[in-house]
Amino acid sequence: MQITALAAHPLHAELSAPMRSRGNVGFTEFFHTGSEVQRITAVEVLTDTEHRGLTLLGGDAREWVEAVAAPALVGRDPGAVRHGRRALLERAAAAPPPLRQVGGHVNRMEFAMWDLAARSVGLPLYRFLGGVDPDVDVYAGGGSLCWNPLPLLVQETQALLARGFRAVKIKIGHGPDEDAEIVRTLRRACGPEVRIMVDANRAYDLMSALKLCDVLEEEGVYWFEEPLVYDHPEDWRTLRAQTTVHITGGEGFSRLSQAADALREGLVDVLQCDAGAFGLVDLTAIGAMAAEAGVGLTPHSCNSVIGFLVSCHLQRALPNAEIQEFETFDSPFIHRIFEEPWTLTGGKLRLPETPGLGVSLSRETLEQYRCG
């Protein structure tokens, strides 16, 4: 099998309910990575067989696909993923500055090669990677429960539980007193059986985080995500040593050495390296390093449904997989970009049993949101 061409479909949408800012009450201003304006490029990788691979790139990436990805990949065997990735990196590094995209685009193009490699042997990607079970533990997160007024947070939580979720993640960062009230209120709304996580997006200092952890322990919160800035690893070690709540982080890492350092220094209980920042080749290596250190892995994939899907396949092949974030805010590029609907039962997402990633692009969505 050889790659013969790449087809790029630029898409644009505006969300009816954009994700909100936390504001600057108590702690620093933070704007979520998502926004009301959504731009992606769906890419199909065509071959000299009936197989097509797919991926999604951020923004309008048509020029990058034409000038970088196509020259690097056309004529190659997509099953030689690591060689194709190296060709992409070299071509991207040599491109003029506007196209010198050596991170996210390359990693997401790698996803399409994995898709094709698994399709070529007739296996779902998770089985191709060595997994055996299609059911992935997921929690409601992303743009949901995102700094809304407390009564609305309760309504959102109840609606998510009614949809079949058995775990939720709450965005926090207002300070220990206000965040404690939020956690206590939502614990009452959820009941004792629902798993709760909190995500501060690095809003806290050590003393405030320790104060909040007392409440998180009382309320049985499963993890405290991204509590502190990365600049002071000693604070992460201290926090982790002084609480029974799992400390998670790493979504801002962009190099393997950062993940290795965090593991060696004992900073986290769960690593959350971003799928788009690393790609599946590197995430597999990170998963192995984390397992050796007794640490879990759940790739970060906020506002990237292709990163989420690849992460779910990887999770089924990892012995140290942790529960995976499921993006719940209403974006057509998350919930309607693929023909195949998400199947959620009892808090678990069932991966398709069809080969590769197990999904195909929705032609209706491509036509409805096409731009340019």
C-alpha positions in Angstrom: 0.0 0.0 0.0 1.2 3.5 -0.9 -0.1 6.9 -0.2 -1.2 8.6 -3.4 -2.7 11.9 -2.3 -3.9 14.0 0.6 -7.3 15.8 0.5 -7.8 18.7 2.9 -11.3 20.0 3.9 -11.2 23.3 5.8 -14.1 23.8 8.2 -15.4 26.6 10.3 -18.2 26.9 12.9 -19.3 29.2 15.7 -20.6 27.7 18.9 -23.9 28.9 20.3 -22.6 28.5 23.9 -18.9 29.4 24.1 -16.8 28.3 27.0 -16.5 30.9 29.6 -13.5 32.6 31.3 -12.9 31.9 35.0 -12.5 35.6 35.5 -10.1 37.2 37.9 -12.0 36.7 41.2 -9.5 35.5 43.8 -6.9 34.1 41.4 -5.5 35.1 38.0 -7.5 35.4 34.8 -7.6 32.2 32.7 -9.3 31.7 29.4 -10.1 28.1 28.3 -8.3 26.8 25.3 -11.6 26.4 23.4 -13.6 29.3 22.0 -16.8 30.2 20.2 -14.9 30.2 16.9 -13.9 26.7 15.7 -11.6 26.1 12.7 -10.2 22.8 11.7 -9.0 21.0 8.6 -10.2 17.4 8.0 -7.6 15.5 6.0 -8.1 12.3 4.1 -5.0 10.2 3.2 -5.7 8.4 0.0 -3.9 5.2 -1.1 -3.6 2.9 -4.1 -6.0 0.5 -2.3 -9.6 1.0 -1.0 -8.2 2.2 2.4 -8.4 5.9 3.4 -6.8 7.3 6.6 -8.1 10.4 8.3 -7.1 13.0 10.8 -8.1 16.5 11.9 -5.6 19.5 12.0 -6.1 22.7 13.9 -7.0 25.9 11.9 -6.9 26.2 8.1 -4.1 23.9 7.3 -4.6 23.6 3.5 -1.3 25.2 2.6 0.6 23.1 5.2 -0.9 19.9 3.8 0.0 20.9 0.2 3.5 22.2 0.9 4.7 20.0 3.8 2.6 16.9 4.3 1.9 15.8 0.8 5.6 16.0 -0.4 6.7 14.1 2.7 4.1 11.3 2.5 3.0 10.7 -1.1 4.7 7.5 -2.4 5.3 6.1 1.1 4.0 3.0 2.8 1.8 4.4 5.6 2.5 1.4 7.7 6.1 2.6 8.2 4.8 5.1 10.7 8.0 6.1 12.3 9.7 6.7 8.9 6.8 8.8 7.7 6.9 10.8 10.9 10.6 11.5 10.5 10.0 12.6 6.9 7.2 15.0 8.1 9.4 16.4 10.8 12.3 17.0 8.4 10.1 18.6 5.8 8.3 20.8 8.4 11.6 21.9 9.9 12.9 23.0 6.5 9.7 24.9 5.5 9.5 28.7 5.6 8.4 30.2 9.0 4.7 30.4 8.3 4.7 26.6 7.6 7.3 25.6 10.1 4.8 23.5 12.1 6.8 20.7 13.6 4.5 19.9 16.5 0.8 19.6 16.4 0.3 19.2 12.6 3.0 16.5 12.4 1.6 14.6 15.3 -2.0 14.7 14.0 -0.8 13.5 10.5 0.9 10.6 12.3 -2.6 9.6 13.6 -3.7 9.1 9.9 -0.8 6.8 9.3 -1.7 4.7 12.4 -5.3 4.6 11.1 -4.1 3.2 7.7 -1.6 0.8 9.3 -4.4 -0.8 11.3 -6.9 -0.7 8.5 -4.4 -2.5 6.2 -4.4 -5.6 8.5 -8.1 -5.4 9.3 -7.8 -4.6 13.0 -9.2 -1.8 15.2 -6.3 0.4 16.3 -6.5 -0.6 19.9 -6.1 -4.3 18.9 -3.3 -3.4 16.5 -1.6 -1.8 19.5 -2.1 -4.9 21.7 -5.3 -4.1 23.5 -8.2 -6.5 23.9 -11.1 -4.6 25.4 -13.1 -2.0 23.5 -14.7 -0.3 26.6 -12.9 2.8 27.8 -13.7 4.5 31.1 -14.4 8.1 30.5 -15.4 11.2 32.4 -17.4 14.3 31.5 -15.0 17.2 31.1 -13.6 19.6 28.6 -15.8 22.6 28.2 -18.5 21.4 30.6 -18.6 22.4 34.2 -16.5 25.4 33.2 -16.7 28.2 35.7 -20.5 28.7 35.5 -22.6 30.0 38.4 -23.0 27.3 41.0 -26.8 26.6 40.3 -25.9 26.1 36.6 -23.0 23.8 37.5 -25.5 21.6 39.5 -27.9 21.5 36.5 -25.0 20.6 34.2 -23.8 17.9 36.5 -27.3 16.3 36.8 -27.7 16.4 33.0 -24.3 14.7 32.4 -25.2 12.0 34.9 -28.5 11.5 33.1 -26.5 11.0 29.9 -24.7 8.0 31.4 -21.5 9.5 32.9 -20.3 8.1 36.2 -17.4 10.6 36.6 -17.2 14.3 36.1 -14.4 16.9 36.2 -15.0 20.4 37.6 -13.1 23.5 36.5 -11.9 25.4 39.6 -9.4 28.2 40.4 -11.3 30.9 42.3 -9.4 30.2 45.5 -9.7 27.5 48.3 -12.9 28.9 49.9 -15.0 29.3 46.9 -13.7 26.1 45.3 -14.4 24.2 48.5 -18.1 25.4 48.3 -18.3 24.3 44.6 -16.9 20.8 45.4 -19.1 20.3 48.4 -22.2 21.4 46.5 -21.5 19.1 43.5 -20.7 16.2 45.8 -24.2 16.5 47.2 -25.6 16.7 43.7 -23.7 13.7 42.5 -24.0 11.4 45.5 -21.2 9.3 46.9 -20.8 6.8 43.9 -19.8 9.3 41.2 -16.1 10.0 40.7 -15.2 13.7 40.9 -12.0 15.3 39.6 -11.1 19.0 39.8 -8.9 21.0 37.4 -7.3 24.3 38.4 -5.3 25.0 35.2 -2.3 25.9 37.4 -4.1 28.6 39.3 -2.9 27.7 42.8 0.1 28.3 45.0 1.3 25.6 47.3 -0.2 26.8 50.6 -3.7 27.5 49.0 -3.5 24.1 47.2 -2.8 22.3 50.5 -5.7 24.1 52.1 -8.1 23.0 49.4 -6.8 19.4 49.5 -8.2 19.1 53.0 -11.6 19.6 51.5 -10.9 17.4 48.5 -10.0 14.5 50.8 -13.1 15.0 52.8 -15.3 14.9 49.7 -13.5 11.9 48.2 -12.2 13.8 45.1 -10.2 11.5 42.9 -7.7 13.9 41.5 -6.5 17.5 41.6 -5.4 18.4 38.0 -2.8 20.9 37.1 -2.8 22.6 40.6 0.4 24.6 40.3 2.7 26.3 37.7 5.5 24.1 36.4 8.2 26.5 37.5 8.6 25.0 41.0 8.7 21.2 40.8 9.5 21.1 44.5 6.0 22.4 45.3 4.5 19.6 43.2 6.5 17.0 45.3 5.4 18.6 48.5 1.8 18.7 47.5 1.8 15.1 46.4 3.5 14.0 49.6 1.0 15.7 51.8 -2.3 14.6 50.3 -4.1 11.4 49.4 -5.8 13.0 46.4 -4.1 12.0 43.2 -2.0 14.9 41.7 -2.2 15.0 37.9 -0.6 17.2 35.3 1.7 17.5 32.3 -0.8 18.8 29.6 1.5 21.7 28.9 4.6 19.5 28.3 6.0 19.5 24.7 9.2 17.4 25.1 9.8 13.9 26.2 12.4 15.1 28.6 9.7 17.0 30.5 7.7 13.9 31.0 10.8 11.9 32.0 11.8 14.6 34.5 8.3 14.7 36.1 8.4 10.9 36.5 12.0 10.8 37.9 11.2 13.6 40.4 7.9 12.0 41.5 5.7 15.0 40.7 2.5 13.3 39.7 0.3 10.3 40.2 -1.1 10.5 36.7 0.5 12.0 33.6 -1.7 14.0 31.1 0.7 14.7 28.2 -1.3 16.2 25.3 -2.0 13.9 22.4 -1.4 16.7 19.9 1.8 17.8 21.5 3.4 14.3 21.2 1.7 11.9 18.8 1.1 8.2 19.3 4.8 7.2 18.9 5.9 9.4 21.8 2.8 8.7 23.9 3.6 5.0 23.7 7.1 5.7 25.1 5.7 8.0 27.8 3.2 5.3 28.8 6.0 2.8 29.2 8.1 5.2 31.3 5.1 6.0 33.4 4.3 2.4 34.0 7.8 1.8 35.2 7.4 4.6 37.7 4.1 3.4 38.9 2.3 6.4 37.4 -0.9 6.4 35.3 -1.4 8.0 31.9 -4.4 9.7 30.4 -3.5 11.8 27.4 -4.9 15.3 27.3 -7.0 16.1 24.3 -9.2 19.1 25.0 -11.0 20.4 22.0 -9.4 17.8 19.7 -11.7 14.9 18.9 -9.0 13.1 16.9 -6.6 13.3 19.9 -9.4 11.9 22.1 -10.1 9.0 19.7 -6.5 8.0 19.4 -6.0 8.4 23.2 -8.9 6.0 23.8 -7.4 3.4 21.4 -4.0 3.8 23.2 -5.7 3.5 26.6 -6.9 0.0 25.8 -3.4 -1.1 25.2 -1.8 0.4 28.3 -1.6 -1.5 31.6 -1.4 1.8 33.5 -4.3 3.6 31.7 -6.3 6.1 33.7 -9.9 7.3 33.0 -10.1 9.4 29.8 -11.6 12.8 29.4 -14.7 13.0 27.1 -15.4 16.4 25.6 -19.0 17.4 26.3 -19.5 20.9 25.1 -21.6 21.1 21.9 -19.3 21.4 18.9 -20.0 19.9 15.5 -16.3 19.1 15.2 -16.5 16.8 18.2 -19.9 15.2 18.1 -20.8 15.3 14.4 -17.6 15.2 12.5 -17.7 11.4 12.2 -20.5 9.3 10.8 -20.4 6.9 13.7 -22.1 8.1 16.9 -20.4 7.8 20.3 -21.8 4.9 22.4 -21.7 5.5 26.1 -23.0 3.0 28.6 -22.5 2.9 32.3 -19.7 5.5 32.2 -17.8 3.6 29.4 -17.3 4.5 25.8 -17.3 1.5 23.4 -14.7 1.8 20.6 -15.7 0.7 17.1 -14.7 -2.9 16.2 -14.1 -1.8 12.5 -10.5 -1.5 11.3 -8.3 1.5 12.1 -9.7 4.3 14.1 -13.1 2.9 13.3 -14.7 6.1 12.1 -15.3 7.9 8.8 -15.8 11.6 8.1 -19.4 12.8 7.9 -19.9 14.2 4.4 -22.9 16.1 5.7 -20.8 17.9 8.3 -18.0 18.6 5.8 -20.5 20.2 3.4 -22.3 22.2 6.1 -19.2 23.7 7.7 -16.9 23.9 4.7 -15.1 27.3 4.2 -13.0 28.8 1.5 
